[in-house]
């Protein structure tokens, strides 16, 4: 019995001891994972106790110390923390409950779960339904946070509410209330990065606010450093410099496209800060957070064609778009303020076959913003091959294209509904080298055309040349002795 007891003791000090060690390590790892938030909780609790003589963390302290610039965001997050933790009443939330809910924000989530978490912030009391107006407020908040963090200072767009209303109207289909799970799935399918920048912003503040919590309160943007780098933003609105009437795309529309399109179309170029001379090391805090928040407006989009400037027609379209070897976005506007966008993964080409890679996409941007189709072999352009349909088409079914423009570029048809065509606009989404290569090809074509015009004729060729006959009809019948 003594030997067996000894063996049990040995087992405890062997495998059992390792199991106890493993169990002890789990809380430690969790502690390290939440260490910044735990520090924040302790400090918020201390400030609440000092300023309001209350235990826990109050809304006022949470707002002024963590999200002073966005009171709406602070109150929504605080209310969500209270509801999820089961906290009732108007008193401060316990620090332990706050930490428990904050852990959800720190965990890695799927896109749909992340979207659902933020929709809960604006949901009804049961956390299972959300109103249309509240969803639009959430979208506007995400857009505002993005535009507030440009390297050159905050930006605004006069059409923000109008643009984001197209997204809300498309999602709710005429209803005023939707189930939260359905809306989360719809947003993931049609605008997958709509709330990504906002999520990064919230996580960053929950992780870093304990460092600046003792500093004097400020109502302006905080000095946010050491943020994980993301993608750059638009430094100046791109436009057609030779035509004042060709207005640039609204910032809100470009932002909505940037959070909805496949990443192929929004790959960034290098961000440039006005005071930048040594790369990332010289970026100010605004530039750092701008890159962290993700693509707000791609700075590398370049205008290729605008029918208001270059003329509306198939030939004009081909002249300005062909030989651009990169992805493009084509905006098609029809009567009744309808607008569509076609994303092409490859350079435009004339053929009787459908072409394009997996990220080809067709969207409606007005009056409803949503993705219509996406997939390979979605693009079609034919202006001269007989025996095949003429015009521009886009759709996965060649027999019934979703979107088409006739050969005369006078009418656009969407799902068999015709609209008079008002304008076509094309933006190149490739690298700067793609645009330079296209311009080089155009220069070469011009030189070749000039050479053909200046071909010298021999005397024998001139004898039978039709131009000589025209000159003789005009009264010129004599030439020099050499016959030239």
C-alpha positions as CSV (number, residue, x, y, z in Angstrom):
1,X,0.0,0.0,0.0
2,X,2.9,2.3,0.9
3,X,4.5,1.7,-2.5
4,X,1.2,2.4,-4.4
5,X,0.7,5.6,-2.4
6,X,4.2,6.6,-3.3
7,X,3.4,5.9,-7.0
8,X,0.3,8.1,-6.7
9,X,2.3,10.9,-5.2
10,X,4.9,10.5,-8.0
11,X,2.1,10.6,-10.6
12,X,0.9,13.9,-9.1
13,X,4.4,15.4,-9.2
14,X,4.8,14.1,-12.7
15,X,1.9,14.3,-15.2
16,X,-0.4,15.8,-12.6
17,X,2.1,18.5,-11.9
18,X,2.4,19.4,-15.6
19,X,-1.4,19.6,-15.9
20,X,-1.5,22.0,-13.0
21,X,1.2,24.0,-14.6
22,X,-0.7,24.1,-17.9
23,X,-3.9,25.2,-16.1
24,X,-1.9,27.9,-14.3
25,X,-0.5,29.2,-17.6
26,X,-3.9,29.8,-19.2
27,X,-5.0,32.6,-16.9
28,X,-1.5,34.1,-17.3
29,X,-1.8,34.2,-21.1
30,X,-5.2,35.7,-20.8
31,X,-3.8,38.3,-18.3
32,X,-1.1,39.2,-20.8
33,X,-3.6,39.4,-23.6
34,X,-5.8,41.9,-21.7
35,X,-3.1,43.7,-19.8
36,X,-3.6,47.1,-21.6
37,X,-7.3,46.9,-21.1
38,X,-6.9,45.9,-17.5
39,X,-4.7,48.9,-16.9
40,X,-7.3,51.1,-18.6
41,X,-10.0,49.7,-16.4
42,X,-8.0,50.3,-13.2
43,X,-7.4,53.9,-14.2
44,X,-10.9,54.6,-15.2
45,X,-12.1,53.1,-11.9
46,X,-9.7,55.3,-10.0
47,X,-10.9,58.5,-11.9
48,X,-14.6,57.6,-11.4
49,X,-14.0,57.1,-7.7
50,X,-12.0,60.4,-7.4
51,X,-14.3,62.6,-9.5
52,X,-17.7,61.1,-8.8
53,X,-17.2,59.2,-5.6
54,X,-18.6,56.1,-7.2
55,X,-17.4,52.5,-7.6
56,X,-16.9,51.1,-11.1
57,X,-16.6,53.0,-14.4
58,X,-19.0,55.8,-15.3
59,X,-20.1,56.8,-18.8
60,X,-18.8,60.3,-18.4
61,X,-15.3,59.2,-17.5
62,X,-15.3,56.6,-20.2
63,X,-16.3,59.2,-22.8
64,X,-13.9,62.0,-21.7
65,X,-10.9,59.7,-21.2
66,X,-11.2,57.2,-24.1
67,X,-13.4,58.7,-26.9
68,X,-13.5,62.4,-26.2
69,X,-13.9,63.3,-29.9
70,X,-16.9,60.9,-30.5
71,X,-19.4,61.0,-27.7
72,X,-22.0,59.1,-29.7
73,X,-19.5,56.2,-30.2
74,X,-18.6,56.3,-26.4
75,X,-22.2,56.1,-25.3
76,X,-23.0,53.3,-27.7
77,X,-20.1,51.2,-26.7
78,X,-20.8,51.8,-23.0
79,X,-24.5,50.9,-23.4
80,X,-23.5,47.7,-25.2
81,X,-21.0,46.8,-22.4
82,X,-23.8,47.3,-19.9
83,X,-26.4,45.2,-21.8
84,X,-24.0,42.3,-22.7
85,X,-22.7,42.1,-19.1
86,X,-26.3,42.2,-17.6
87,X,-25.6,45.5,-15.8
88,X,-28.9,47.3,-14.9
89,X,-29.5,50.7,-13.6
90,X,-27.9,54.1,-14.2
91,X,-24.9,53.5,-12.0
92,X,-21.3,52.8,-13.2
93,X,-20.5,49.4,-14.6
94,X,-18.2,47.2,-12.6
95,X,-14.6,47.1,-13.8
96,X,-14.7,43.3,-14.0
97,X,-17.8,43.4,-16.2
98,X,-16.2,46.0,-18.4
99,X,-13.1,43.9,-18.8
100,X,-15.1,40.8,-19.6
101,X,-17.0,42.5,-22.5
102,X,-13.9,44.3,-23.7
103,X,-12.3,40.9,-24.3
104,X,-14.9,40.3,-27.1
105,X,-13.5,43.3,-29.0
106,X,-9.9,42.0,-28.7
107,X,-10.6,38.5,-30.0
108,X,-10.2,37.6,-33.6
109,X,-13.6,37.4,-35.3
110,X,-14.9,36.6,-38.7
111,X,-16.1,39.5,-40.8
112,X,-19.7,38.7,-40.2
113,X,-19.3,38.3,-36.4
114,X,-17.4,41.6,-36.3
115,X,-20.2,43.3,-38.2
116,X,-22.8,41.8,-36.0
117,X,-21.0,43.0,-32.8
118,X,-21.1,46.6,-34.1
119,X,-24.7,46.4,-35.2
120,X,-25.6,45.4,-31.7
121,X,-24.3,48.8,-30.6
122,X,-27.2,50.4,-32.6
123,X,-29.7,47.6,-32.2
124,X,-33.0,47.6,-30.2
125,X,-33.1,46.5,-26.6
126,X,-33.5,42.8,-27.5
127,X,-30.2,43.0,-29.5
128,X,-31.9,41.0,-32.3
129,X,-33.3,43.8,-34.5
130,X,-32.1,47.1,-35.8
131,X,-33.8,50.1,-37.3
132,X,-32.9,51.6,-40.7
133,X,-32.1,55.0,-39.2
134,X,-29.7,53.5,-36.7
135,X,-27.9,51.5,-39.3
136,X,-27.4,54.7,-41.4
137,X,-26.1,56.4,-38.2
138,X,-23.5,53.6,-37.8
139,X,-22.4,53.9,-41.4
140,X,-22.0,57.6,-41.1
141,X,-20.0,57.2,-37.9
142,X,-17.6,54.8,-39.7
143,X,-17.3,57.2,-42.6
144,X,-16.7,60.2,-40.3
145,X,-13.9,58.4,-38.3
146,X,-12.2,57.6,-41.6
147,X,-12.4,61.1,-43.1
148,X,-11.3,62.7,-39.8
149,X,-7.9,61.1,-40.1
150,X,-6.4,62.3,-43.3
151,X,-2.7,63.2,-43.1
152,X,-3.4,66.7,-44.2
153,X,-6.3,67.1,-41.7
154,X,-10.0,66.2,-41.6
155,X,-12.1,66.1,-44.7
156,X,-15.9,66.3,-45.2
157,X,-18.3,65.5,-48.0
158,X,-21.6,67.3,-48.6
159,X,-23.1,64.2,-50.0
160,X,-22.3,61.8,-47.1
161,X,-25.9,61.4,-45.9
162,X,-27.2,61.0,-49.5
163,X,-24.6,58.5,-50.4
164,X,-25.0,56.3,-47.4
165,X,-28.7,56.4,-47.7
166,X,-28.3,54.4,-50.9
167,X,-26.7,51.6,-48.9
168,X,-29.3,51.6,-46.2
169,X,-32.2,51.7,-48.7
170,X,-30.7,48.7,-50.5
171,X,-30.2,46.7,-47.3
172,X,-33.7,47.3,-45.9
173,X,-35.8,46.8,-49.1
174,X,-38.4,49.3,-48.0
175,X,-38.6,48.0,-44.4
176,X,-37.9,50.1,-41.3
177,X,-36.6,47.2,-39.1
178,X,-34.5,44.1,-40.0
179,X,-33.2,41.2,-38.0
180,X,-29.6,41.8,-36.9
181,X,-28.3,38.5,-38.2
182,X,-29.8,39.1,-41.7
183,X,-28.3,42.6,-41.9
184,X,-24.9,41.4,-40.8
185,X,-24.9,38.9,-43.6
186,X,-26.0,41.4,-46.1
187,X,-23.3,43.9,-45.1
188,X,-20.7,41.2,-45.3
189,X,-21.8,40.3,-48.8
190,X,-22.1,43.9,-50.2
191,X,-19.8,46.1,-48.2
192,X,-17.4,43.7,-46.3
193,X,-15.1,46.4,-44.9
194,X,-17.8,49.0,-44.0
195,X,-17.0,48.8,-40.3
196,X,-13.4,47.6,-40.4
197,X,-11.8,51.0,-39.9
198,X,-14.2,51.8,-37.0
199,X,-13.3,48.4,-35.4
200,X,-9.6,49.1,-35.7
201,X,-10.1,52.6,-34.2
202,X,-12.0,51.2,-31.2
203,X,-9.5,48.4,-30.5
204,X,-6.6,50.8,-30.8
205,X,-8.2,53.1,-28.2
206,X,-9.0,50.3,-25.8
207,X,-5.4,49.1,-26.0
208,X,-3.6,52.4,-25.8
209,X,-5.7,55.0,-23.9
210,X,-4.2,54.0,-20.5
211,X,-1.0,55.7,-21.7
212,X,-2.6,59.1,-22.2
213,X,-5.4,59.0,-19.7
214,X,-3.5,61.2,-17.2
215,X,-2.9,63.9,-19.8
216,X,-5.1,67.1,-20.0
217,X,-8.4,66.5,-21.7
218,X,-8.6,67.6,-25.4
219,X,-11.6,67.9,-27.7
220,X,-9.5,67.5,-30.8
221,X,-7.9,64.5,-32.4
222,X,-5.6,62.7,-30.0
223,X,-1.9,62.0,-30.6
224,X,-2.2,58.4,-31.7
225,X,1.1,56.7,-32.4
226,X,2.5,53.2,-32.8
227,X,-0.5,52.1,-34.7
228,X,-0.4,49.1,-37.0
229,X,0.1,50.4,-40.6
230,X,-2.6,49.9,-43.2
231,X,-3.2,51.6,-46.5
232,X,-3.0,55.3,-47.6
233,X,-5.7,57.8,-48.4
234,X,-6.4,60.3,-51.1
235,X,-4.2,63.3,-50.7
236,X,-6.1,65.4,-53.3
237,X,-9.3,64.7,-55.2
238,X,-8.5,63.4,-58.7
239,X,-10.1,65.3,-61.6
240,X,-9.8,66.1,-65.3
241,X,-7.8,69.3,-65.2
242,X,-8.8,70.4,-68.7
243,X,-12.5,70.5,-68.0
244,X,-14.0,72.3,-65.0
245,X,-17.4,70.7,-65.6
246,X,-16.0,67.1,-65.1
247,X,-16.3,67.1,-61.3
248,X,-14.5,64.5,-59.2
249,X,-16.4,61.6,-57.6
250,X,-17.8,62.6,-54.1
251,X,-15.5,61.5,-51.3
252,X,-18.3,59.6,-49.6
253,X,-19.0,57.6,-52.8
254,X,-15.3,56.8,-53.3
255,X,-15.1,55.7,-49.6
256,X,-18.1,53.4,-50.0
257,X,-16.6,51.9,-53.1
258,X,-13.3,51.4,-51.3
259,X,-14.9,49.4,-48.5
260,X,-17.0,47.3,-50.9
261,X,-14.9,46.5,-53.9
262,X,-12.4,43.6,-54.1
263,X,-8.9,44.7,-52.9
264,X,-7.6,44.5,-56.5
265,X,-9.1,47.9,-57.2
266,X,-7.9,49.6,-54.1
267,X,-4.3,48.6,-53.8
268,X,-2.5,51.7,-52.5
269,X,0.5,53.6,-53.8
270,X,3.0,55.0,-51.4
271,X,1.6,57.7,-49.0
272,X,3.3,61.1,-49.1
273,X,3.2,63.4,-46.1
274,X,4.0,67.1,-46.8
275,X,6.9,66.9,-44.3
276,X,7.9,63.4,-45.2
277,X,11.5,63.0,-46.4
278,X,12.5,59.7,-44.7
279,X,9.6,57.3,-45.2
280,X,7.5,55.9,-42.4
281,X,9.8,57.3,-39.7
282,X,8.8,60.9,-40.6
283,X,5.0,60.3,-40.8
284,X,3.1,62.3,-38.2
285,X,0.5,60.7,-35.9
286,X,-2.4,61.7,-38.3
287,X,-0.6,59.9,-41.2
288,X,0.0,56.8,-39.1
289,X,-3.6,56.5,-38.0
290,X,-4.8,57.2,-41.5
291,X,-2.8,54.3,-42.8
292,X,-3.9,52.2,-39.9
293,X,-7.6,52.8,-40.6
294,X,-7.4,51.2,-44.0
295,X,-8.1,52.6,-47.5
296,X,-10.2,55.7,-47.2
297,X,-9.9,56.8,-50.8
298,X,-7.3,55.1,-53.1
299,X,-4.7,57.7,-54.1
300,X,-3.7,55.9,-57.2
301,X,-6.9,56.0,-59.2
302,X,-6.3,57.9,-62.4
303,X,-9.0,59.3,-64.8
304,X,-8.9,57.7,-68.2
305,X,-12.2,58.7,-69.9
306,X,-15.1,61.0,-69.1
307,X,-17.7,61.4,-71.8
308,X,-18.6,64.9,-70.6
309,X,-15.1,65.9,-71.4
310,X,-14.0,63.6,-74.3
311,X,-17.3,63.0,-76.0
312,X,-19.8,60.1,-75.7
313,X,-19.3,57.3,-78.2
314,X,-17.8,53.9,-78.8
315,X,-14.8,55.4,-80.7
316,X,-14.0,57.9,-78.0
317,X,-14.3,55.2,-75.3
318,X,-11.9,53.0,-77.2
319,X,-9.4,55.8,-77.8
320,X,-9.0,56.6,-74.1
321,X,-9.4,53.2,-72.5
322,X,-7.6,50.6,-74.8
323,X,-4.0,49.7,-73.9
324,X,-4.4,50.5,-70.2
325,X,-3.0,47.3,-68.8
326,X,-4.5,47.3,-65.3
327,X,-7.9,47.0,-63.6
328,X,-10.5,49.7,-64.2
329,X,-13.7,51.0,-62.9
330,X,-16.4,52.2,-65.3
331,X,-19.2,54.4,-64.1
332,X,-22.3,54.4,-66.3
333,X,-25.1,57.0,-65.6
334,X,-28.5,56.9,-67.1
335,X,-31.7,58.9,-67.0
336,X,-33.5,59.1,-63.7
337,X,-30.2,59.4,-61.7
338,X,-29.4,55.7,-62.0
339,X,-25.7,54.8,-61.8
340,X,-23.8,51.5,-62.2
341,X,-20.2,50.6,-61.8
342,X,-18.3,47.8,-63.7
343,X,-15.0,46.6,-62.3
344,X,-12.8,45.0,-64.9
345,X,-9.7,43.0,-63.7
346,X,-8.0,43.1,-67.1
347,X,-7.3,45.7,-69.8
348,X,-10.2,46.4,-72.1
349,X,-10.1,44.5,-75.4
350,X,-12.4,44.0,-78.4
351,X,-13.4,40.4,-78.9
352,X,-16.5,38.3,-79.4
353,X,-15.7,36.3,-76.3
354,X,-16.4,37.1,-72.6
355,X,-13.3,37.7,-70.5
356,X,-12.1,38.7,-67.1
357,X,-10.9,37.1,-63.8
358,X,-12.7,36.2,-60.6
359,X,-12.8,39.8,-59.2
360,X,-14.8,41.2,-62.1
361,X,-17.8,42.9,-60.6
362,X,-21.0,44.8,-61.4
363,X,-22.6,47.1,-58.8
364,X,-25.5,49.5,-58.8
365,X,-24.5,52.6,-56.9
366,X,-27.6,54.7,-57.4
367,X,-30.4,54.9,-56.3
368,X,-29.5,51.7,-54.4
369,X,-25.9,50.6,-53.5
370,X,-25.4,46.8,-53.8
371,X,-23.3,44.2,-55.6
372,X,-25.2,42.7,-58.5
373,X,-22.8,40.1,-59.9
374,X,-19.2,39.0,-59.4
375,X,-17.1,36.3,-61.1
376,X,-14.9,35.4,-64.1
377,X,-15.7,36.0,-67.8
378,X,-18.1,38.8,-67.0
379,X,-16.8,41.4,-69.5
380,X,-17.6,41.8,-73.2
381,X,-16.8,44.6,-75.7
382,X,-17.3,44.3,-79.5
383,X,-17.7,47.3,-81.8
384,X,-16.8,45.7,-85.2
385,X,-16.9,41.9,-85.3
386,X,-19.9,40.9,-87.5
387,X,-22.2,38.1,-86.5
388,X,-21.9,38.9,-82.8
389,X,-23.7,41.3,-80.5
390,X,-22.3,44.8,-80.7
391,X,-21.6,47.2,-77.7
392,X,-20.5,46.8,-74.1
393,X,-21.9,44.1,-71.9
394,X,-21.4,42.7,-68.4
395,X,-22.9,39.7,-66.9
396,X,-22.3,36.0,-66.1
397,X,-25.0,34.8,-68.5
398,X,-24.0,35.7,-72.1
399,X,-27.6,35.3,-73.4
400,X,-29.0,37.7,-70.8
401,X,-26.3,40.2,-69.7
402,X,-27.1,42.1,-66.5
403,X,-25.9,45.4,-68.0
404,X,-25.3,46.5,-71.6
405,X,-24.6,49.6,-73.7
406,X,-25.7,49.6,-77.3
407,X,-23.1,50.1,-80.1
408,X,-24.0,53.8,-80.5
409,X,-23.5,54.5,-76.8
410,X,-27.0,56.1,-76.6
411,X,-28.8,53.6,-74.3
412,X,-27.9,51.5,-71.2
413,X,-30.0,48.5,-70.3
414,X,-30.2,47.0,-66.8
415,X,-32.0,43.7,-66.5
416,X,-33.9,44.3,-69.7
417,X,-35.0,47.9,-68.5
418,X,-33.7,50.6,-70.9
419,X,-32.4,54.0,-69.8
420,X,-31.1,56.8,-72.1
421,X,-27.3,56.9,-71.5
422,X,-26.1,60.2,-70.0
423,X,-22.4,59.7,-69.4
424,X,-19.6,57.1,-69.0
425,X,-16.6,57.6,-66.8
426,X,-13.6,55.3,-66.5
427,X,-10.9,55.3,-63.8
428,X,-7.7,53.3,-64.0
429,X,-6.9,51.3,-60.8
430,X,-3.5,50.0,-61.7
431,X,0.0,51.3,-61.0
432,X,1.4,54.5,-62.3
433,X,3.4,52.4,-64.7
434,X,0.2,51.1,-66.3
435,X,-0.8,54.7,-67.2
436,X,2.7,55.6,-68.4
437,X,2.7,52.5,-70.7
438,X,-0.6,53.5,-72.2
439,X,0.6,57.0,-72.9
440,X,3.7,55.7,-74.5
441,X,1.6,53.5,-76.8
442,X,-0.5,56.5,-77.7
443,X,2.6,58.6,-78.6
444,X,3.9,55.7,-80.8
445,X,0.6,55.5,-82.6
446,X,0.6,59.2,-83.3
447,X,4.1,59.0,-84.7
448,X,3.2,56.1,-86.9
449,X,0.2,58.0,-88.3
450,X,2.3,61.1,-89.0
451,X,4.8,58.9,-90.9
452,X,2.1,57.5,-93.1
453,X,0.9,61.0,-94.0
454,X,4.4,62.0,-95.1
455,X,5.2,59.2,-97.4
456,X,7.2,60.5,-100.5
457,X,5.9,59.4,-103.9
458,X,8.1,58.6,-106.9
459,X,7.4,60.2,-110.3
460,X,6.0,56.9,-111.6
461,X,3.6,56.7,-108.6
462,X,2.5,60.2,-109.1
463,X,1.4,59.7,-112.7
464,X,-1.5,57.5,-111.6
465,X,-2.1,59.0,-108.2
466,X,-5.8,60.2,-107.7
467,X,-4.5,63.5,-106.1
468,X,-2.9,64.5,-109.5
469,X,-6.3,64.0,-111.2
470,X,-8.0,66.3,-108.6
471,X,-5.3,68.9,-109.1
472,X,-5.8,68.8,-112.8
473,X,-9.5,69.2,-112.4
474,X,-8.7,72.3,-110.3
475,X,-6.7,73.9,-113.2
476,X,-3.2,72.8,-112.5
477,X,-1.8,70.9,-115.5
478,X,1.9,71.7,-115.6
479,X,4.7,70.3,-113.4
480,X,8.5,70.7,-113.4
481,X,10.8,68.8,-115.7
482,X,11.4,66.0,-113.3
483,X,7.7,65.3,-113.1
484,X,7.6,65.9,-109.4
